[in-house]
Amino acid sequence: MGTDIYGFIECRWDRWLDEDDRSWCGAIDLDHLYNGRSYAAFGALFGVRDTASFRPLAPGRGLPPDASKEVRAFLEGWDTAHGTSWITWAELTSADWNELATDVDECVHEYRRGPDGSWELYGRNSSLTRFAELSGLSDPQVLYRAGRVLPEGTEWRDGDRLFRIGRLTRKQAVPDEEWGAVRAVMRTLAGIHGDEGVRLVVWFDC
């Protein structure tokens, strides 16, 4: 059974208000911005179901003691939630997104030519039928986890695309194609509330 992520982007007024007025509010349900199931991203951000071996940015912090009423209402009675944590926009902006994973990714990487002719990551474990033909791998258990059995740097050139065994950068693990909407909303709110006044609160199920 797979693991799914849930959560809210929260914000609070940090400017011109007394301390007692700085309560957190649930701005938007994460479901409206992200509906994927990327374990590489879950691991790189929160240390949950890590498949690429990153030092997580915000592992296991639990529920913020000042969590918004929207978050508390959503979690009420949710007995199977786990991995609860949170991260501010300030922490996300200060992270090293070029950092390499400590281990080789178990998924094979497919690269395609970008506008400038350089290789750009297109997907992980994408086009596996073609990759199986090129690599000679046939066992599905090995095919889906080729990075566990093949040396780092092994490549298969296939016209204008390239298959490679290698490591992800943190940005590749949390790509804009999947997380861009989350970043955009947090960035917009931070322009109003400040970088420390916006955070993503998450939890996982199964």
C-alpha positions in Angstrom: 0.0 0.0 0.0 1.3 3.4 -0.9 1.9 6.5 1.3 0.1 9.7 0.7 0.8 13.3 1.9 -1.7 15.7 3.4 -1.5 19.1 4.9 -2.1 22.8 4.8 -0.1 25.9 4.0 -0.5 28.2 7.0 0.3 31.9 7.5 0.2 34.5 10.2 0.6 38.2 10.5 4.1 39.0 11.8 4.0 42.7 11.1 2.5 45.5 13.2 0.6 43.2 15.5 1.0 42.4 19.2 2.4 38.9 20.0 -1.1 37.8 21.1 -2.5 38.5 17.7 0.0 36.4 15.8 -2.0 33.2 15.4 -1.6 30.9 12.5 -4.4 30.5 9.9 -4.9 27.7 7.4 -4.5 29.3 4.0 -5.0 26.4 1.6 -5.3 22.6 1.7 -2.3 20.9 0.1 -4.7 18.8 -1.9 -5.5 21.8 -4.1 -1.8 22.2 -5.0 -0.2 18.8 -5.0 -1.7 15.3 -5.6 1.4 13.3 -6.3 3.1 10.4 -4.5 6.8 11.0 -4.9 8.8 9.2 -2.2 12.0 11.0 -3.3 10.3 14.3 -2.4 8.8 13.0 0.8 12.2 11.9 1.9 14.1 15.0 0.8 11.7 17.2 2.6 10.5 15.2 5.6 12.4 11.9 5.8 9.4 9.8 5.0 9.7 6.8 2.5 13.1 8.1 1.3 14.1 6.5 -2.0 17.0 8.8 -2.9 18.8 9.2 0.5 18.8 12.9 1.3 19.3 14.5 4.6 15.7 15.6 5.2 15.1 19.3 5.7 12.4 18.9 8.4 12.0 15.4 9.7 9.6 14.4 12.4 8.9 17.7 14.0 5.4 16.8 15.0 2.4 19.1 15.0 3.3 22.7 15.8 2.0 23.6 19.2 0.4 26.7 17.7 -1.1 24.9 14.7 -4.1 26.6 13.1 -7.7 25.5 13.9 -8.0 24.3 10.3 -5.2 21.8 10.7 -6.4 20.6 14.1 -9.9 20.1 12.8 -8.6 18.2 9.8 -6.5 15.9 12.0 -9.1 15.3 14.6 -9.9 11.6 14.8 -7.3 10.6 12.2 -5.7 7.7 13.9 -3.4 6.5 11.1 -1.7 9.8 10.4 2.1 9.6 10.9 5.3 11.6 10.0 3.7 14.9 11.0 6.1 17.8 10.5 6.3 21.4 9.2 8.7 23.7 7.4 8.7 27.4 6.9 9.2 29.3 3.6 12.4 30.7 5.1 13.8 27.2 5.5 12.8 26.2 2.0 14.4 29.3 0.4 17.7 28.8 2.4 18.0 25.1 1.4 20.8 23.9 -0.9 18.7 22.7 -3.9 21.8 21.6 -5.8 22.8 19.2 -3.0 23.3 15.6 -4.3 21.7 12.6 -2.6 24.1 10.6 -0.5 23.2 7.4 -2.4 22.5 6.4 -6.0 18.8 6.6 -6.9 17.2 3.2 -7.2 15.2 4.5 -10.3 16.8 4.9 -13.7 16.9 8.5 -14.9 15.7 9.4 -18.4 17.2 12.6 -19.9 16.1 14.5 -23.0 17.6 17.4 -24.9 16.7 20.8 -23.6 16.4 24.0 -25.7 20.1 24.6 -25.4 21.0 21.1 -26.4 22.0 20.0 -22.8 20.6 16.9 -21.2 17.7 17.6 -18.8 16.0 15.1 -16.5 12.7 14.0 -18.0 11.6 11.3 -15.5 12.5 8.5 -13.1 11.6 5.0 -14.2 9.9 6.5 -17.3 9.9 4.6 -20.6 10.7 1.4 -18.8 9.8 -0.7 -21.8 12.5 0.9 -23.9 14.9 0.9 -21.0 14.4 -2.9 -20.7 15.3 -3.3 -24.3 18.5 -1.3 -24.0 19.7 -2.7 -20.7 18.6 -6.3 -21.2 16.9 -6.3 -17.8 13.7 -8.4 -17.7 12.9 -9.1 -14.1 10.4 -6.4 -13.0 11.8 -6.3 -9.5 15.2 -5.5 -10.9 13.9 -3.2 -13.7 12.1 -0.9 -11.3 15.2 -0.7 -9.0 18.0 -0.8 -11.5 20.1 1.7 -9.4 20.5 -1.0 -6.8 22.2 -3.5 -9.1 24.0 -1.4 -11.7 27.0 0.9 -11.2 26.6 4.6 -10.8 27.2 6.4 -14.1 26.1 3.5 -16.4 24.4 5.1 -19.5 22.4 4.0 -22.5 22.2 6.5 -25.3 19.0 6.3 -27.4 18.9 8.9 -30.0 17.8 12.2 -28.4 17.4 10.7 -25.0 19.6 9.1 -22.5 19.1 6.6 -19.7 21.5 6.9 -16.7 22.1 5.4 -13.3 22.9 8.2 -10.9 22.0 10.5 -8.0 19.3 13.1 -7.8 19.8 16.7 -6.7 17.5 17.9 -4.1 15.8 20.1 -6.7 15.2 17.1 -9.0 13.7 15.2 -6.1 11.3 18.1 -5.4 10.8 19.4 -9.0 8.7 22.4 -10.0 6.7 20.3 -12.3 5.1 18.7 -9.2 5.8 21.2 -6.4 5.8 24.5 -8.3 2.2 25.4 -7.3 3.1 24.8 -3.6 6.2 27.1 -3.9 4.2 29.7 -5.8 1.5 30.0 -3.1 4.1 30.1 -0.3 6.2 32.7 -2.1 3.1 34.9 -2.6 2.0 34.6 1.0 5.6 35.3 2.2 5.5 38.6 0.3 2.7 39.6 2.6 3.5 37.8 5.9 7.2 37.4 5.7 9.3 34.3 5.1 8.9 33.1 8.7 5.2 33.8 8.6 4.4 31.1 6.1 4.8 27.3 6.7 3.7 24.0 5.3 2.3 21.6 7.8 2.1 17.9 6.6 1.3 14.4 7.7 1.2 11.1 6.0 -1.1 8.1 5.8 -0.2 4.4 5.2 
